[in-house]
Amino acid sequence: MKSISLIYTLLAFTVLAGCSSISTNASPKTQEYARKHQLTGLASWYGSQFHGRLTASGEKYNMRALTAAHKTLPFGTVVRVINTNNNKSVDVKINDRGPYVKGRTIDLSQKAFEKVGSTKQGVVPIRIEILDDSRTFRYKH
């Protein structure tokens, strides 16, 4: 009986570990960031009015690319944005700063937003998982 209890306990820990919002490719600095910051909220989108303009990272904004704006995540960080209403997700690269509207967590390119919801919605509730920041920074050992 105790062995069955132990198996269920180990299974529960395994499931909970799978719910982590950080992958193994995230640096220690990013893992610390994710623990200290709320990675849930509302996602909005921006489209043609910014198409072709320079982003804060210096890249040209392409509304058909899978990119996003976040206030503090390092440029180049790859995150998964999950719509918590329908569980649709999209992986995007952070290449801009924003959103600067109260209550919003991330601004997605038009194409990225279309992967998780309808642009007619304007905003959707989301959760962010940090997938990879290997191109942004690493500690020197």
N, C-alpha and C positions, 0 to 999 in steps of 0.2 A: 504494500500500500504506500509506503514511504517512497519507493522508487517511482511510482506513478506521479506522486506529488512533485518529486524532484524534476521529472520530465516536463510536467506542465509549467513549473517555475522557469526552467531553462528555455522552454518554448516562448513563454511570455517575454523574457528578456531579449530573445532573438527578434521577436516581432517589434518590440519597442526600439531596439537598436536600428532597425530598418526604417523607422520614422524620423531619423535624424535629418536635419536640414543642411548638412554639410557633407560633401563627399570626401574621399581620401585624397583627392587631388588638391584640396584647399590647403593653403599654407597655415602654419600656426597663427599668424597674425589675422588671417581671415576667419579662422575658427573662433578666435577670441572675439572678433567683431560680431559674428553671428550670435554668440552667446549673450552679448550685451545689447543688441539692437533688435527691435521688433521687425520681423520679416513677414508680416502679414498686413493687410490693409486693402486699399483700392488701387486698381490699375486704370489709367486713362491712356489715350492714344493721341498721336499727332501725325498729320499727314501732309497734304500737298502744299500748304502755306509755308512749310519749312523745307520742302524737297529741294535739294541742291545747295542749301546753305551749309556753312561750316558748323559743326558741332563743337562743344567745349573741348573735345579731344583733338580737334583739328581735322577730323574726317568730314567728308561731305555727307550730309544726311540723305539717306535713300529710303523713302517710305516703303519700298518693296523689299528691303533687307530686314533680317531678323536682328534688330538692335533695340536698345532701350536707354532711357535716361534714369539715373538714380542720383540722389543728392550726395552720397558719400562712398559708395562702392568704387574701388579703383577701376579706371578705364581698362578694358580688356577682360575683365572678369566675366565668366560665362555663368549665367544663372538660369534655372528653370522656373518659369512663372506658371502657377497652377490656379485655374479658376476654381474656387472652392464651391461654386454652385453646380458645375457640370463635370468637374475633374479633367477638363481638357487642359493640355499644357503645351508650352512652347519654350525652347531654349534660345536665349538671346545673349548678345554681347553688349556689355555696358560701354557706350561710346559718347555719352552726353550727360549733362547735369540737369536735374529737375526731378520731379515736377515741383512747381512753386505754387501749387494750389493746396490750401489746408486740407488735411485728411487723405491726401493721395501719397502713395508709397513709390510708385514707379510709373513712368510714361513709356509706353510701347510704341514702336513704329506701327504704321497702319497694318502692314502685312502680319506682324507678330500678334497684334490685337485680334485680327480676323481669325487667327488659329485658336483663340480661347473664347471668343465671343463675337457678337455683332457690333459693328461700329455704331449702329443706331442706339445701342445701350449707353454709349459714352464712357461708363465706368463699370468695372466688375470687381467683386471681392476676390482677392488672390492671396496666395502664400508663395514665398520665394525660397528656393533652395539654391545654395551656392554650389556650383558644379566644379568649376576650375578657375583658378587664378594664376596658373603656371606661367602665363605670358606677361604677368603684371609686375610681380616682385617676388623675391625669395630672400630669405635670410642668408648671409654669408656664414659658412661654418668654419 
